[in-house]
Amino acid sequence: MTSPAPSSSTEHARSDTQAPPGTPRFWLMKSEPAECSIDDALAAPNATVPWTGVRNYQARNFMRDAMRVGDGVLFYHSSCAEPGIAGIARVASGTRPDPTQFDPESPYFDPKSPQDRPRWLLLDVQAVRKTRLVGLAELRERPALADMRILQRGNRLSITPIEPEEWRDIVEGLLAGD
């Protein structure tokens, strides 16, 4: 489970969901590699995986209200020996109900989610390429990334917006040559 991101004065200045229509947005999406790693995503048909199991309202709202097909994604491995950015992906579909909320055998089952008004959504993510692992320590070394949500104390959200400048610094700076 994830918990809400702490609010801060810099958070209000961030773009989150305010990008003009047609402007690409960028996201960091966490996945536990034991459930779905970048290698698993790349091996999936069309390198596309459904992003199931989101059980935080703020992360769900990002998917529902702000994420669009084509948006860039930093594929982040979490809850593992070496957490960090492990690949580049893109949003490949709009949202639809997450079927795991209705499956009593699923760890993501939600008995309070009605079939006619599902609480939880998913979207498809298409892996573009695997990168070298970029951990938190390396991200913290870059002044341009100081305000990234993943680097803020107490932030545990599984989906967070990335500013265009942060995306460029990571993709064109840290990962340029991968």
C-alpha positions in Angstrom: 0.0 0.0 0.0 1.0 3.5 -0.6 0.4 6.6 1.5 -0.3 10.1 0.4 2.5 12.4 -0.5 3.3 15.1 2.1 2.3 18.5 1.0 5.0 21.2 0.7 5.3 24.7 -0.7 7.1 23.4 -3.8 4.4 20.9 -4.5 1.9 23.6 -5.3 4.2 25.0 -8.0 4.5 21.6 -9.7 2.5 21.0 -12.9 0.8 17.7 -11.8 -2.3 17.8 -13.9 -2.1 21.3 -15.4 -0.3 20.6 -18.7 -2.1 22.0 -21.7 -4.0 19.4 -23.9 -1.7 17.6 -26.3 1.4 18.4 -24.1 3.2 15.2 -23.1 3.4 14.5 -19.4 5.9 12.4 -17.6 5.5 10.0 -14.7 7.5 7.8 -12.4 5.6 4.5 -11.8 6.8 2.0 -9.2 6.6 -1.7 -9.6 7.9 -4.5 -7.4 10.1 -6.5 -9.7 8.8 -9.8 -8.1 5.4 -8.8 -9.5 6.4 -7.1 -12.8 9.9 -6.1 -13.6 11.1 -4.1 -16.7 12.3 -7.5 -18.1 8.8 -8.9 -17.6 7.2 -5.9 -19.3 9.6 -6.1 -22.2 8.8 -9.8 -22.6 5.0 -9.3 -22.5 3.0 -9.2 -25.8 3.7 -5.9 -27.5 5.8 -5.1 -24.4 2.5 -4.0 -22.7 1.4 -4.7 -19.2 -1.7 -3.8 -17.3 -0.8 -1.6 -14.3 -2.8 -3.4 -11.6 -3.0 -3.1 -7.9 -3.0 0.7 -7.5 -4.8 1.2 -4.1 -4.1 4.8 -3.3 -6.7 7.5 -4.3 -4.1 10.1 -5.4 -2.3 7.7 -7.6 -5.6 6.4 -9.0 -6.6 10.0 -9.7 -3.4 10.7 -11.6 -4.2 7.7 -13.8 -7.8 8.7 -14.3 -7.5 12.5 -14.6 -4.0 13.3 -15.9 -2.3 10.4 -17.6 -2.7 10.2 -21.4 -1.7 7.7 -24.1 1.9 8.5 -25.1 3.0 10.1 -21.8 6.5 9.2 -20.8 7.1 6.8 -17.8 10.2 6.1 -15.7 9.8 2.4 -14.8 10.9 2.2 -11.2 11.7 -1.0 -9.3 10.7 -0.7 -5.7 10.6 -2.9 -2.6 13.7 -4.8 -3.7 17.4 -5.0 -2.9 18.3 -2.3 -5.3 15.4 0.2 -5.9 15.7 2.6 -8.8 14.8 3.6 -12.3 15.1 0.4 -14.4 13.7 1.5 -17.7 11.7 3.8 -19.9 8.1 3.2 -20.8 5.0 5.0 -22.1 1.3 5.1 -21.2 -0.3 2.8 -23.8 -4.0 3.0 -23.0 -6.7 4.9 -21.1 -8.1 3.7 -17.8 -10.5 0.9 -17.2 -11.6 -1.0 -14.0 -8.9 -3.1 -12.4 -10.3 -6.6 -12.3 -8.1 -7.6 -9.3 -10.4 -5.5 -7.0 -13.1 -8.1 -7.7 -11.0 -11.2 -7.3 -11.1 -12.7 -3.8 -7.9 -14.7 -4.6 -6.0 -11.5 -5.5 -3.9 -9.6 -2.9 -5.5 -6.5 -4.4 -9.1 -7.7 -3.7 -11.3 -4.9 -2.4 -14.6 -6.3 -1.0 -16.0 -2.7 -0.7 -15.6 -1.9 -4.4 -18.9 -2.4 -6.2 -18.9 -3.9 -9.7 -21.2 -1.2 -11.0 -19.0 1.6 -9.5 -15.5 0.3 -9.3 -13.0 2.2 -7.1 -9.8 1.1 -8.7 -8.5 1.6 -12.2 -5.6 0.4 -14.3 -4.0 1.5 -17.6 -1.6 -0.3 -19.8 2.1 0.6 -19.8 4.3 -0.2 -22.7 8.0 -0.8 -22.0 10.2 1.0 -24.4 13.7 0.0 -23.2 15.6 -1.3 -20.2 18.2 1.1 -18.8 21.0 0.8 -16.3 19.6 1.0 -12.7 19.6 4.6 -11.5 19.1 4.6 -7.7 18.0 7.2 -5.3 21.6 8.2 -4.3 22.4 9.0 -7.9 19.2 11.0 -8.3 20.0 12.9 -5.1 23.4 13.9 -6.5 21.8 16.0 -9.3 20.7 19.5 -8.2 18.2 19.7 -11.0 16.2 16.8 -9.4 16.1 18.2 -5.9 12.3 18.7 -6.0 11.4 15.3 -7.5 8.7 13.7 -5.4 10.5 10.4 -5.1 13.2 12.3 -3.3 10.9 14.0 -0.8 10.9 12.6 2.7 7.9 10.3 3.3 6.8 10.0 -0.3 5.6 6.5 -1.0 3.1 7.1 -3.8 3.4 4.4 -6.6 2.7 7.0 -9.3 4.1 10.5 -9.2 4.4 13.3 -11.9 7.8 14.2 -13.3 8.4 17.7 -14.5 9.6 18.0 -18.1 13.0 19.4 -16.9 13.4 16.4 -14.6 12.6 14.0 -17.4 15.2 15.6 -19.6 17.8 15.6 -16.9 17.3 11.9 -16.3 16.7 10.6 -19.9 19.1 13.0 -21.7 21.6 13.3 -18.9 21.8 10.2 -16.7 20.6 7.7 -19.3 22.0 9.2 -22.5 24.2 6.5 -23.9 22.3 3.5 -22.4 
